[in-house]
Amino acid sequence: MRHAVLGTGGIGGLIAAALARHGAEVVLLMRPETIPGYSGRMVVESAVLGNFDVEVHAAPRLDEQVDALWIAVKAMQLEAAIELAAPEGVADAAVVPLMNGVDHVALLRGRYSNVVAGAIRVESERIAPGHIHQTSPFLRVELAGAEPLAAELRAAGIETTIRHDEQTLLWEKLAFLAPLALATTALDAPLGGVRDDERYQRSQREALAVARAQGATLDEEALYKLVAAAPASMRSSMQKDVAAGRAPELDAIAGPILRGGDRHGLDVKGTRALADQISARVSPA
């Protein structure tokens, strides 16, 4: 199969490299000004896939037919990034976002005809152009359909499952991610430093309540077990972004919970307090 990957950070770079190593045809879509800084090879250090490097072609726009377009950009970069992949070029290829939040799916469906919701669970970051460091002991993808793509990922070494309830797929990840991202960033500590903090636990309860109100069917016991089993050293991508002076995905991660709370009349004051604390950290004095 032929794949295009939009987003060359810790997620997109990892997916592209894994597929290319497996032998798939892969093209990385990059802004023209960033291509000169890319060597043409992806170097991966992965706790799950091992260490390897592989050639992956880069292009400034999608100008060839593909079977799948994987989108792994920050939420606030999405509208600008998808200009590299015009709808007529994508045609009926599966468009699979592996992004944080839930709102991006509707935006993409306003542009592309075949959008397959997806979620990825991994701790991975780009430490230099074309250099990916993946540290978590897990690397899992869930797709709302598209079994041929799931088979491609499995063959590339990525645990992949098909979920038929899109709302549950998206909210299950957000219910895990949002409290983690907000608490670790607001309190400037890894997961082990916030797991027993009431502020984290309240945010988690609020995320679960909004998810239920939105129609998601979550296995709450499994979520709590996942949190308990996650490495104490785990840091969120939002935490890393703020530490590096980059803009955090605050609206994509906290926004659905805050707006859902307002919509359904639910108390989400804990989530709002953490989000406000992060806003205060990143806003100019």
N, C-alpha and C positions, 0 to 999 in steps of 0.2 A: 504493500500500500504506500501511497505518497502522502506525506504530511507537511504542513506548514505550521510553524510555531511563532506566535506573536508574543514577545516578551522573553528576554534572555537572562532574567534573574535566576534566583535559586530554584524556582519551580520550572519555568519554561526551559531554562538551560539543562536542567536534569532530565526532563521528558525528552527533549530533542536528542541529547547525547545517548540516552538509553535506547531510543528507537533506532538511531543511526548505528549504534554498536550491534544491534540485532540484525542489521542489514536493510532496514527500511530506507526509502528515499525521503530525506528531510531537508527542508529549507527554513532557515531562520529569517524572519522578516525584521529588518532593522532600519532605523532612520538613516538616510544617506550619510549624514555627518558622523555617525558612529561606526560605520563599516570599516573605515581605515584603521581604527584601533583594535579590530578583531583579527586574530591571526588565521582564522579559518579552521581552527581545531578547538574542540571543547575538552578541557581537562577536568576530570571529575574525581573527587575524593569522597567516597560514599560508604557509610556504615552498613548499608544494605546491598548495594550493587558492586562494591569493591572500588579499587582505584583503576582508572583507565583514561585514555584520551582517544578521541575519534574525530575524523574530519566531518565537518558539517558546513554545508554551503550557506552563504548569506546573500540576501537580495533586498533592495530598497522597497520592493512592492511585490505583491503576488501577481506573477505574469505567466503562470503555468497551472494546469489543472491538477488539483489535489483531491484526495479522498477525505481528508480531515484538516480542519484549521483549529489548532489548540491555542487558546487565549489565556495567557498567564501574566497579565499586567496589573499594576495597582489600579484600584477603582477610579481614582481621579485622573488617571492617564488613558482611560479606556476610549473615550470619544476621539481623542487625537490619534491614538494608536490604530484604531480600526480603519483609518484612512489609507493605511498601507495594504488593506485587503478589500478592494471594491466588491460590492455584491455580485456584479456580473462576472467577476473573476472567480469568486467562491462558488457561484451557481448553487448546485444542490449538495455540495460537500457538507459533511457533518461539522458543525461549529461547536466546539466543546470548551466552555470557559472553566478554568480551574482557578477561581478567584474567591476572595473573601466576600461575605455578605450574600444577599439574595436579590437585590434590586437590578443587578446587571443582566439577569436573564431576560427580563422584559425589554430592556434597552436593546439587547442584541436581536431579539425577535422582531423588533421594529425595522431591522436592517437586513437580516439573513433569513432564509426560508427554512433551514433545518438546524435548529439549535438544540443541542442535547445537554441538559444540565449535568454538571459534574462537581465533584468535591475531591480534594486531596488532603491527606493527613501526613505531614512530614515537617521536619525542621531542616531547612536547606537555605543556603544563601550564596550569593555571588561575591567572592572576595576579590576578584579582579575580572576584567573583560575576558569571557571565555573560560573562567575558572570557578567551578562550583564545589562547595563544601557542604555535604549532607551528613548531619550528625545524629539524628534520631535513630533509635533501633527499629523504627517502623517506617514504612513507605506504602501507603494504601490509597487507591483511587476507587471512587464509586461513580458510576454512570447511570443515568436514567434512560437506559436503552443502549443501542449501538453495540451489540455483542461482538461484531467483527473488530471494532476498535478495542474492546476489552481484551479480546484474544491477542491482539498485537501487543498491548501493554504487558499482559502476562508472559508472553514469549520473551519480552525484553527484561523480565525479572521483577516486574512491578505487580504486587498483589492487587487484583482488580475484581470488583463485584458489580453486578447489575442490580439496581434498585428501581422498582416500578412506581414508587410514591415520591414524586419530585419534591413536594413540599417537605416531606420528612427528611429526605436526603439533604436538602439545603439547610433546614433549621437544626438538624442534628449536629452538623458541623458548627453552625453559628452558636448553638447553646454551649458547646465546648470551648470554642475559640473566643467569643466575646468576653466572658468573665476573665479568662486567662490573659488576653491582650490588654484589657482595661486595667486589671489589678496589677499585673507585673509592670506596666508602664507608669501608672499613677503612683505606685508605691516603690518603684525602682528596685525591684527584687525579682529573683527567679521564681518559678512555680513553687518550689519548696518553701520559699519565704512568705507566700501569700495563701497557700492551700488551706490553712486553718484560720485565716483572717475572716472575721465576720463580714467585712466589706466585699471580699471575693465571694463568699458563700451567698450573700444577699443578691449580688449581681447574677449569680448562677440561678438562684430560685426565680428571679425576675425573667431571665432569658427563657427558662423552661415554661413559665406561665404564658408568656407571649407566644411561644412556639405552639403550645396547645391551642390557644385562642385562634391562631392562624390556620389551624387544621392539621398540624403535624402530629404524628403519632410516635412519640419518643419512648425508648426504653430507658427510663431514668436511672434504674439500678445499674444498667450497663454503662451509662455516662459517668456515674459516680465511681465505678470501678476503673474506668479509663483514666479519670483524673488521678485516682489513687495510685495507679500503676505507672503514670507518666514520670519521666526522670525529674528529680528535684531540681536539677540544674537547668531545666528547660526554660528558655527565654522566648518571648513572642517576637514576631517580625515587627510589630508596632513598637515594642520596647527598643529594638535595635535601630529602627528608623529614627526615633526621637533622640536616642543617644548619639546618632551620627549627624543630627541636624537636618534630617529629611522629614518631609511632611508625612504624618501618619494617616492611615486609612480610617480616620475616626468616624466619619459619617457612614461609610460602608459597613463598619462593624457595630457601632453603637446605634446608628440611625434606625435600623429596622426594629430594634427593641424599643427605642424611645417612641417612635411613631406608632408602633403596634400597641404600646401601652396606652397612648393617648386614644387610639382608635377603639380599643376594647375597654377603656376605663380601668386599667390596671395600674397599680403602684409600681413605678420603675425608678423611684427616687435614688436607689443605690447605684444603678447604672448611670443615671444622670450626674450624680456626684462625682463618680470616677471620670466620666467624660469631661466634666467641667474642670476637674483637676488637671487633666492632660491638656486641655485647651489653654489653661493658664500657663502651663509650662512651655508650650510652643508658640504662644502669641507674643509679639514684641511688647516690651514694657512701654 
